Amino acid sequence: MIANYGYTDGSGSYYITIHTDSCAACAGHPCVQVCPEAMFTVEPDDYDDSAAMIKREFLKQLKYKCAPCKPVNDPPTPSCMSACPAGAISHSW
């Protein structure tokens, strides 16, 4: 299953997408530990598999909370994506 967390406003679309099947296979969920804003949590998905997801209180703040990890010029790979051994996390912006 593909889960999209985020929002669209007049300035663009800001989503973190998590491929929950790949994420559920990850034993340690290192994305949770490396996020400097502590936006990730691990909870059961619709199929009772443990998968990472974005905490509800951060859904409308991704543009601002993720900005330090995604600078405009010469963007590095965000820490959550780098830490994910399954490659289950992507960003839309």
mmCIF file of the C-alpha atoms, coordinates in Angstrom:
data_MODEL
# 
_entry.id   MODEL 
# 
loop_
_atom_site.group_PDB 
_atom_site.id 
_atom_site.type_symbol 
_atom_site.label_atom_id 
_atom_site.label_alt_id 
_atom_site.label_comp_id 
_atom_site.label_asym_id 
_atom_site.label_entity_id 
_atom_site.label_seq_id 
_atom_site.pdbx_PDB_ins_code 
_atom_site.Cartn_x 
_atom_site.Cartn_y 
_atom_site.Cartn_z 
_atom_site.occupancy 
_atom_site.B_iso_or_equiv 
_atom_site.pdbx_formal_charge 
_atom_site.auth_seq_id 
_atom_site.auth_comp_id 
_atom_site.auth_asym_id 
_atom_site.auth_atom_id 
_atom_site.pdbx_PDB_model_num 
ATOM 1  C CA . MET A 1 1  ? 0.000  0.000  0.000  1.00 0.00 ? 1  MET A CA 1 
ATOM 2  C CA . ILE A 1 2  ? 1.177  3.546  -0.715 1.00 0.00 ? 2  ILE A CA 1 
ATOM 3  C CA . ALA A 1 3  ? 0.432  6.067  2.052  1.00 0.00 ? 3  ALA A CA 1 
ATOM 4  C CA . ASN A 1 4  ? 0.677  9.811  1.377  1.00 0.00 ? 4  ASN A CA 1 
ATOM 5  C CA . TYR A 1 5  ? 1.006  12.222 4.285  1.00 0.00 ? 5  TYR A CA 1 
ATOM 6  C CA . GLY A 1 6  ? 0.841  15.965 3.733  1.00 0.00 ? 6  GLY A CA 1 
ATOM 7  C CA . TYR A 1 7  ? -1.078 18.707 1.965  1.00 0.00 ? 7  TYR A CA 1 
ATOM 8  C CA . THR A 1 8  ? -1.426 20.925 -1.095 1.00 0.00 ? 8  THR A CA 1 
ATOM 9  C CA . ASP A 1 9  ? -1.737 24.698 -0.888 1.00 0.00 ? 9  ASP A CA 1 
ATOM 10 C CA . GLY A 1 10 ? -1.195 27.684 -3.185 1.00 0.00 ? 10 GLY A CA 1 
ATOM 11 C CA . SER A 1 11 ? 2.578  27.261 -3.062 1.00 0.00 ? 11 SER A CA 1 
ATOM 12 C CA . GLY A 1 12 ? 2.662  23.581 -4.010 1.00 0.00 ? 12 GLY A CA 1 
ATOM 13 C CA . SER A 1 13 ? 2.181  20.006 -2.880 1.00 0.00 ? 13 SER A CA 1 
ATOM 14 C CA . TYR A 1 14 ? 4.061  18.743 0.157  1.00 0.00 ? 14 TYR A CA 1 
ATOM 15 C CA . TYR A 1 15 ? 3.820  15.015 0.765  1.00 0.00 ? 15 TYR A CA 1 
ATOM 16 C CA . ILE A 1 16 ? 5.889  12.280 2.306  1.00 0.00 ? 16 ILE A CA 1 
ATOM 17 C CA . THR A 1 17 ? 5.010  8.978  0.673  1.00 0.00 ? 17 THR A CA 1 
ATOM 18 C CA . ILE A 1 18 ? 5.658  5.694  2.441  1.00 0.00 ? 18 ILE A CA 1 
ATOM 19 C CA . HIS A 1 19 ? 5.400  2.329  0.700  1.00 0.00 ? 19 HIS A CA 1 
ATOM 20 C CA . THR A 1 20 ? 3.998  0.489  3.691  1.00 0.00 ? 20 THR A CA 1 
ATOM 21 C CA . ASP A 1 21 ? 4.681  -3.032 2.384  1.00 0.00 ? 21 ASP A CA 1 
ATOM 22 C CA . SER A 1 22 ? 8.406  -2.259 2.177  1.00 0.00 ? 22 SER A CA 1 
ATOM 23 C CA . CYS A 1 23 ? 8.326  -0.329 5.439  1.00 0.00 ? 23 CYS A CA 1 
ATOM 24 C CA . ALA A 1 24 ? 6.651  -3.153 7.356  1.00 0.00 ? 24 ALA A CA 1 
ATOM 25 C CA . ALA A 1 25 ? 9.543  -5.441 6.456  1.00 0.00 ? 25 ALA A CA 1 
ATOM 26 C CA . CYS A 1 26 ? 12.019 -3.067 8.140  1.00 0.00 ? 26 CYS A CA 1 
ATOM 27 C CA . ALA A 1 27 ? 12.887 -4.312 11.616 1.00 0.00 ? 27 ALA A CA 1 
ATOM 28 C CA . GLY A 1 28 ? 14.288 -1.168 13.165 1.00 0.00 ? 28 GLY A CA 1 
ATOM 29 C CA . HIS A 1 29 ? 12.473 1.705  11.411 1.00 0.00 ? 29 HIS A CA 1 
ATOM 30 C CA . PRO A 1 30 ? 15.565 3.954  11.557 1.00 0.00 ? 30 PRO A CA 1 
ATOM 31 C CA . CYS A 1 31 ? 13.617 6.811  9.927  1.00 0.00 ? 31 CYS A CA 1 
ATOM 32 C CA . VAL A 1 32 ? 11.916 7.379  13.280 1.00 0.00 ? 32 VAL A CA 1 
ATOM 33 C CA . GLN A 1 33 ? 15.226 7.902  15.071 1.00 0.00 ? 33 GLN A CA 1 
ATOM 34 C CA . VAL A 1 34 ? 16.911 10.120 12.463 1.00 0.00 ? 34 VAL A CA 1 
ATOM 35 C CA . CYS A 1 35 ? 14.131 12.654 11.850 1.00 0.00 ? 35 CYS A CA 1 
ATOM 36 C CA . PRO A 1 36 ? 15.327 15.862 13.556 1.00 0.00 ? 36 PRO A CA 1 
ATOM 37 C CA . GLU A 1 37 ? 11.723 17.022 14.005 1.00 0.00 ? 37 GLU A CA 1 
ATOM 38 C CA . ALA A 1 38 ? 10.509 13.673 15.462 1.00 0.00 ? 38 ALA A CA 1 
ATOM 39 C CA . MET A 1 39 ? 7.653  13.590 12.939 1.00 0.00 ? 39 MET A CA 1 
ATOM 40 C CA . PHE A 1 40 ? 7.594  9.811  12.427 1.00 0.00 ? 40 PHE A CA 1 
ATOM 41 C CA . THR A 1 41 ? 5.885  7.176  14.512 1.00 0.00 ? 41 THR A CA 1 
ATOM 42 C CA . VAL A 1 42 ? 5.416  3.440  13.995 1.00 0.00 ? 42 VAL A CA 1 
ATOM 43 C CA . GLU A 1 43 ? 1.854  2.165  14.157 1.00 0.00 ? 43 GLU A CA 1 
ATOM 44 C CA . PRO A 1 44 ? -0.170 -0.667 12.654 1.00 0.00 ? 44 PRO A CA 1 
ATOM 45 C CA . ASP A 1 45 ? -1.366 0.059  9.118  1.00 0.00 ? 45 ASP A CA 1 
ATOM 46 C CA . ASP A 1 46 ? -4.679 -1.058 7.588  1.00 0.00 ? 46 ASP A CA 1 
ATOM 47 C CA . TYR A 1 47 ? -3.335 -4.627 7.411  1.00 0.00 ? 47 TYR A CA 1 
ATOM 48 C CA . ASP A 1 48 ? -1.990 -4.723 10.990 1.00 0.00 ? 48 ASP A CA 1 
ATOM 49 C CA . ASP A 1 49 ? 1.618  -4.479 9.820  1.00 0.00 ? 49 ASP A CA 1 
ATOM 50 C CA . SER A 1 50 ? 3.839  -2.072 11.760 1.00 0.00 ? 50 SER A CA 1 
ATOM 51 C CA . ALA A 1 51 ? 4.836  0.766  9.445  1.00 0.00 ? 51 ALA A CA 1 
ATOM 52 C CA . ALA A 1 52 ? 6.179  4.276  9.818  1.00 0.00 ? 52 ALA A CA 1 
ATOM 53 C CA . MET A 1 53 ? 3.773  7.165  9.407  1.00 0.00 ? 53 MET A CA 1 
ATOM 54 C CA . ILE A 1 54 ? 3.769  10.893 9.993  1.00 0.00 ? 54 ILE A CA 1 
ATOM 55 C CA . LYS A 1 55 ? 2.225  12.034 13.257 1.00 0.00 ? 55 LYS A CA 1 
ATOM 56 C CA . ARG A 1 56 ? -1.099 13.772 12.679 1.00 0.00 ? 56 ARG A CA 1 
ATOM 57 C CA . GLU A 1 57 ? 0.034  17.063 14.234 1.00 0.00 ? 57 GLU A CA 1 
ATOM 58 C CA . PHE A 1 58 ? 2.716  17.461 11.529 1.00 0.00 ? 58 PHE A CA 1 
ATOM 59 C CA . LEU A 1 59 ? 0.589  16.833 8.422  1.00 0.00 ? 59 LEU A CA 1 
ATOM 60 C CA . LYS A 1 60 ? -0.027 20.527 7.661  1.00 0.00 ? 60 LYS A CA 1 
ATOM 61 C CA . GLN A 1 61 ? 3.548  21.563 8.561  1.00 0.00 ? 61 GLN A CA 1 
ATOM 62 C CA . LEU A 1 62 ? 5.696  19.403 6.260  1.00 0.00 ? 62 LEU A CA 1 
ATOM 63 C CA . LYS A 1 63 ? 6.851  22.339 4.106  1.00 0.00 ? 63 LYS A CA 1 
ATOM 64 C CA . TYR A 1 64 ? 8.347  23.987 7.174  1.00 0.00 ? 64 TYR A CA 1 
ATOM 65 C CA . LYS A 1 65 ? 9.384  21.007 9.287  1.00 0.00 ? 65 LYS A CA 1 
ATOM 66 C CA . CYS A 1 66 ? 11.175 19.248 6.406  1.00 0.00 ? 66 CYS A CA 1 
ATOM 67 C CA . ALA A 1 67 ? 12.876 22.416 5.093  1.00 0.00 ? 67 ALA A CA 1 
ATOM 68 C CA . PRO A 1 68 ? 16.167 21.910 7.015  1.00 0.00 ? 68 PRO A CA 1 
ATOM 69 C CA . CYS A 1 69 ? 16.550 18.465 5.438  1.00 0.00 ? 69 CYS A CA 1 
ATOM 70 C CA . LYS A 1 70 ? 15.629 19.639 1.925  1.00 0.00 ? 70 LYS A CA 1 
ATOM 71 C CA . PRO A 1 71 ? 17.441 22.907 1.158  1.00 0.00 ? 71 PRO A CA 1 
ATOM 72 C CA . VAL A 1 72 ? 16.638 24.568 -2.166 1.00 0.00 ? 72 VAL A CA 1 
ATOM 73 C CA . ASN A 1 73 ? 20.177 24.656 -3.575 1.00 0.00 ? 73 ASN A CA 1 
ATOM 74 C CA . ASP A 1 74 ? 22.103 21.405 -4.023 1.00 0.00 ? 74 ASP A CA 1 
ATOM 75 C CA . PRO A 1 75 ? 19.657 19.338 -1.954 1.00 0.00 ? 75 PRO A CA 1 
ATOM 76 C CA . PRO A 1 76 ? 21.071 16.310 -0.178 1.00 0.00 ? 76 PRO A CA 1 
ATOM 77 C CA . THR A 1 77 ? 18.938 13.225 0.356  1.00 0.00 ? 77 THR A CA 1 
ATOM 78 C CA . PRO A 1 78 ? 16.799 13.855 3.453  1.00 0.00 ? 78 PRO A CA 1 
ATOM 79 C CA . SER A 1 79 ? 17.880 11.898 6.516  1.00 0.00 ? 79 SER A CA 1 
ATOM 80 C CA . CYS A 1 80 ? 14.652 9.872  6.667  1.00 0.00 ? 80 CYS A CA 1 
ATOM 81 C CA . MET A 1 81 ? 15.160 8.682  3.078  1.00 0.00 ? 81 MET A CA 1 
ATOM 82 C CA . SER A 1 82 ? 18.859 7.951  3.637  1.00 0.00 ? 82 SER A CA 1 
ATOM 83 C CA . ALA A 1 83 ? 18.128 5.949  6.781  1.00 0.00 ? 83 ALA A CA 1 
ATOM 84 C CA . CYS A 1 84 ? 15.454 3.788  5.138  1.00 0.00 ? 84 CYS A CA 1 
ATOM 85 C CA . PRO A 1 85 ? 17.120 0.507  4.062  1.00 0.00 ? 85 PRO A CA 1 
ATOM 86 C CA . ALA A 1 86 ? 13.986 -0.513 2.141  1.00 0.00 ? 86 ALA A CA 1 
ATOM 87 C CA . GLY A 1 87 ? 13.769 2.711  0.112  1.00 0.00 ? 87 GLY A CA 1 
ATOM 88 C CA . ALA A 1 88 ? 10.168 3.046  1.241  1.00 0.00 ? 88 ALA A CA 1 
ATOM 89 C CA . ILE A 1 89 ? 10.152 6.839  1.778  1.00 0.00 ? 89 ILE A CA 1 
ATOM 90 C CA . SER A 1 90 ? 9.925  9.590  -0.831 1.00 0.00 ? 90 SER A CA 1 
ATOM 91 C CA . HIS A 1 91 ? 9.067  13.307 -0.864 1.00 0.00 ? 91 HIS A CA 1 
ATOM 92 C CA . SER A 1 92 ? 6.970  15.158 -3.428 1.00 0.00 ? 92 SER A CA 1 
ATOM 93 C CA . TRP A 1 93 ? 8.826  18.478 -3.481 1.00 0.00 ? 93 TRP A CA 1 
# 
